[in-house]
Amino acid sequence: MRKLAPEKFESGLVKLPAWFHQDLPDMPKIKAMKEALRGAHLHTVCESAHCPNMGQCWGQGVATFMILGGTCTRACRFCAVPAGHAEAVDPHEPQQVAQAVARLGLSYVVVTSVARDDLPDEGAGHFVATIQAIRALQRNVKVETLIPDFSAKEESLMALSAAAPEVLSHNIECVRRISPAIRPQAAHDRSLHVLRRFRALTSGVFIKSSFMVGLGESELEVMGLMRELKSAGCQILTIGQYLAPSQKRRHVPVERFVTPEEFERWRTIGLDMGFNYVESGPLVRSSFIAEKGYREALKS
């Protein structure tokens, strides 16, 4: 396995390898997207999580809506989303998301959220309301939900499963050994349980997960995690490079940069394991070109 440790500038900022370079995005389209989202007072995970693909996705008119506010009740050490005391839930948000989807002419929508451990159902009902609002305005829109673990509350998992989005996604985030250090308020086996329950509760719905590499995991650990996800019923898998959101103590540093060749090998291995679709690459994120993953999974 090729080891490429992060190279730093004198300022301490990490220099990215050449394979992270991207073409300049369509700035007029990005401006139009920003105006539409700001006008509806909506959050996107694209901005909140400092996604490196924001320019590319927004340039194509694609965004991932983040509901339930912009402050997370958890403080995972890989995430850029602000953590702290969450704001009150906006009952008008589902309708605002639906209206934005219609205004932007989207055919495929990813809806995610911050963790809301402060709510009795941890936000599941708000997800359901958002799915229903989107379909009431745009019947043919496909919906993917990327959820926190809801603390594996059975009522919450059942409610979201009954809403039947086209894709139910929950991110495992990293290999088992590293999980306690970077997501202390989550649990590796709880995430696997959530995926397993979604598989048992639904039919005709794709189950999806995602994890990051570059945190110090071994090849054997990556293979083991892929097998765990497949056993839990995961059908769509994305694998991407971890990038530290900041140099703050809260955020763990990048251990190494994984080469494109390694990512491609894992993609091939994942398909051989039986996943319906695998997207694996340095810039891949869980909702990156999500519609492609859904369409390709349908074919398999």
C-alpha atoms as one frame of an Amber mdcrd trajectory, in Angstrom:
protein
   0.000   0.000   0.000   1.490   3.306  -1.080   1.904   5.736   1.815   1.513
   9.403   0.939   1.677  11.490   4.081   0.192  15.001   4.025   2.598  17.749
   2.963   2.206  21.063   4.765   2.792  24.687   3.821   4.657  26.949   6.253
   1.249  28.172   7.466   0.428  24.631   8.562  -2.228  24.138   5.909  -2.136
  20.782   4.150  -1.129  20.694   0.492  -3.426  18.450  -1.526  -2.071  16.017
  -4.118  -2.515  16.825  -7.801  -5.499  14.502  -8.182  -7.664  16.873  -6.108
  -7.452  19.637  -8.700 -10.775  20.471 -10.377 -11.913  22.692 -13.222 -13.433
  26.062 -12.318 -17.184  25.703 -11.707 -20.041  27.515 -13.447 -20.133  30.635
 -11.259 -23.420  32.092 -12.640 -25.164  28.781 -11.890 -23.690  28.686  -8.386
 -24.891  32.260  -7.786 -28.396  31.312  -8.921 -28.393  28.276  -6.626 -27.261
  30.374  -3.654 -29.960  32.965  -4.270 -32.663  30.293  -4.511 -31.549  28.567
  -1.305 -31.039  31.782   0.654 -34.422  33.056  -0.432 -36.018  29.949   1.042
 -33.889  30.190   4.241 -32.571  26.683   3.646 -29.319  24.988   4.679 -27.271
  22.702   2.455 -24.742  20.169   3.643 -22.679  21.255   0.636 -21.771  24.483
   2.445 -22.090  23.393   6.070 -19.768  20.399   5.635 -17.297  22.258   3.379
 -17.814  19.715   0.616 -15.036  19.862  -2.022 -17.564  19.068  -4.767 -19.877
  22.007  -4.111 -18.758  23.893  -7.219 -19.209  20.868  -9.451 -22.584  19.832
  -8.036 -24.039  23.320  -7.805 -22.798  23.997 -11.322 -25.038  21.096 -12.410
 -27.993  22.356 -10.381 -27.625  19.659  -7.702 -27.700  20.275  -3.943 -28.215
  18.257  -0.764 -30.749  19.882   1.548 -29.947  19.856   5.263 -33.068  20.051
   7.399 -33.641  20.496  11.149 -31.393  23.536  11.403 -27.700  24.162  11.014
 -26.434  23.140  14.464 -25.752  19.518  15.404 -26.243  18.081  18.890 -23.188
  15.867  18.377 -19.572  16.886  17.850 -17.971  14.291  15.603 -14.291  14.958
  15.080 -14.377  14.702  11.280 -17.302  17.052  10.646 -17.403  20.763   9.838
 -21.040  21.281  10.835 -21.276  23.487  13.977 -22.134  21.626  17.172 -24.014
  22.911  20.164 -27.528  23.755  21.320 -29.848  23.206  18.361 -32.456  25.748
  17.369 -36.207  25.187  17.349 -37.542  23.081  14.492 -39.168  25.156  11.749
 -42.550  23.554  10.929 -42.554  25.332   7.552 -39.227  23.841   6.453 -40.642
  20.752   4.663 -42.800  22.954   2.465 -39.902  25.348   1.846 -37.707  22.455
   0.712 -40.458  21.200  -1.583 -40.908  24.641  -3.111 -37.153  24.980  -3.680
 -37.084  21.576  -5.380 -39.887  22.672  -7.703 -38.308  26.066  -8.379 -34.934
  24.518  -9.219 -36.516  21.849 -11.404 -34.793  18.967  -9.618 -35.611  15.371
 -10.531 -33.565  13.779  -7.728 -33.256  15.158  -4.213 -30.995  14.239  -1.296
 -32.309  15.269   2.119 -30.032  15.033   5.153 -29.930  16.613   8.591 -27.881
  17.410  11.620 -28.238  15.013  14.559 -31.099  16.065  16.837 -30.737  14.020
  20.012 -32.841  16.681  21.747 -36.029  15.633  19.923 -38.147  12.647  21.051
 -38.022  11.046  17.584 -34.636  12.679  16.768 -36.147  14.282  13.668 -37.664
  11.271  11.895 -41.093  12.892  11.658 -39.586  15.976  10.042 -37.927  13.776
   7.411 -41.281  12.118   6.700 -43.005  15.512   6.407 -40.311  16.688   3.982
 -40.668  13.603   1.779 -44.443  14.037   1.719 -44.200  17.757   0.906 -41.804
  17.141  -1.993 -44.019  14.440  -3.486 -47.148  16.538  -3.065 -45.632  19.218
  -5.313 -43.462  17.036  -7.571 -44.871  13.531  -7.802 -42.068  12.145  -9.996
 -39.124  13.434  -7.963 -36.908  10.689  -6.512 -35.893  11.198  -2.884 -32.805
   9.959  -1.063 -32.637  10.456   2.698 -29.257  10.550   4.443 -30.027  10.229
   8.130 -28.214  10.242  11.473 -28.716   7.061  13.484 -31.831   8.271  15.411
 -30.210   6.365  18.314 -31.674   3.302  16.546 -35.147   4.118  17.925 -37.455
   1.560  16.349 -40.400   3.969  15.981 -38.214   6.455  14.097 -36.776   3.806
  11.779 -40.243   2.426  11.081 -41.686   5.872  10.333 -38.975   6.717   7.825
 -39.133   3.281   6.222 -42.902   3.658   5.769 -42.351   6.950   3.919 -40.472
   4.866   1.311 -37.862   7.190  -0.153 -36.106   5.659  -3.129 -32.853   5.425
  -1.135 -32.371   5.129   2.626 -28.823   6.121   3.518 -26.899   6.144   6.785
 -23.139   6.641   6.876 -20.919   4.274   8.845 -18.154   6.932   8.382 -15.017
   4.882   9.181 -13.642   1.491  10.160 -14.624  -0.054  13.485 -11.329   0.577
  15.350 -11.286   4.304  14.605 -14.987   4.955  15.155 -14.946   5.605  18.946
 -12.256   8.275  18.559 -13.928  10.321  15.825 -17.652   9.758  16.460 -17.837
   9.373  20.257 -21.602   9.917  20.471 -22.304   7.290  17.823 -21.613   3.556
  17.786 -20.352   1.319  15.004 -22.700  -1.571  15.750 -25.647   0.792  16.148
 -25.033   2.114  12.635 -24.929  -1.429  11.285 -28.180  -2.163  13.135 -29.858
   0.856  11.506 -28.894  -0.371   8.037 -29.991  -3.906   8.884 -33.394  -2.720
  10.153 -33.959  -0.598   7.047 -33.270  -3.662   4.907 -35.755  -5.717   6.944
 -38.446  -3.021   6.974 -38.429  -2.173   3.283 -38.644  -3.709  -0.142 -37.927
  -1.884  -3.365 -35.836   0.705  -1.487 -32.056   0.854  -1.843 -29.942   0.858
   1.331 -26.806   2.981   1.140 -23.799   3.841   3.284 -20.497   5.682   3.016
 -17.127   5.772   4.717 -13.922   7.792   4.681 -10.329   6.623   4.390  -7.062
   8.348   5.203  -7.604   8.180   8.966  -5.025   5.485   9.643  -7.049   2.408
   8.722  -5.401  -0.677   7.236  -6.281  -2.523   4.047  -7.664  -5.410   6.097
  -9.874  -3.021   8.079 -11.291  -1.520   4.884 -12.085  -4.983   3.530 -13.644
  -5.947   6.850 -15.858  -2.854   6.875 -17.043  -3.520   3.330 -18.020  -7.062
   4.344 -19.853  -5.740   7.418 -21.850  -3.314   5.282 -22.711  -5.957   2.709
 -23.854  -8.319   5.465 -26.043  -5.534   6.928 -27.923  -5.220   3.622 -26.128
  -2.233   2.129 -26.529  -2.123  -1.671 -25.001   1.236  -2.631 -21.590   2.189
  -1.225 -19.442   5.305  -1.537 -15.825   5.620  -0.363 -13.926   8.913  -0.207
 -10.840  10.634   1.163 -11.103  12.259   4.582 -10.149  15.934   4.559  -9.845
  17.748   7.882 -12.334  20.667   7.945  -9.923  22.829   9.942  -6.768  22.787
  12.059  -8.799  23.078  15.249  -8.211  20.511  17.969 -11.705  19.163  17.488
 -10.855  17.922  13.992  -8.550  14.941  13.560  -5.738  15.452  11.015  -5.390
  13.530   7.772  -3.165  10.512   8.294  -2.477   9.902   4.609  -3.784  10.557
   1.117  -5.131   7.451  -0.564  -4.218   7.154  -4.248  -6.804   6.987  -7.055
  -5.505   3.501  -7.870  -6.410   2.229  -4.402  -9.868   3.741  -4.638 -10.424
   2.055  -7.992  -9.311  -1.281  -6.566 -11.800  -0.966  -3.718 -14.548  -0.104
  -6.203 -13.834  -3.289  -8.132 -13.660  -5.368  -4.944 -16.981  -3.910  -3.771
 -18.704  -4.864  -7.011 -17.219  -8.362  -6.746 -18.636  -8.574  -3.200 -22.102
  -8.004  -4.621 -22.860  -4.329  -4.004 -25.262  -3.003  -6.657 -23.168   0.150
  -7.104 -19.881   1.461  -5.696 -18.525   4.999  -6.138 -14.941   5.230  -4.839
 -12.506   8.095  -5.293 -10.609  10.898  -3.533 -13.391  13.465  -3.978 -16.327
  11.118  -3.489 -18.800  12.046  -0.758 -21.951  10.232   0.326 -24.313  12.352
  -1.758 -21.931  13.035  -4.666 -23.677  12.269  -7.993 -26.247  10.381  -5.905
 -28.719  10.101  -8.756 -26.165   8.195 -10.838 -25.736   5.671  -8.024 -29.490
   5.155  -7.802 -29.912   4.790 -11.582 -27.006   2.353 -11.887 -28.236   0.309
  -8.920 -31.590  -0.064 -10.661 -29.854  -1.733 -13.601 -28.029  -4.350 -11.535
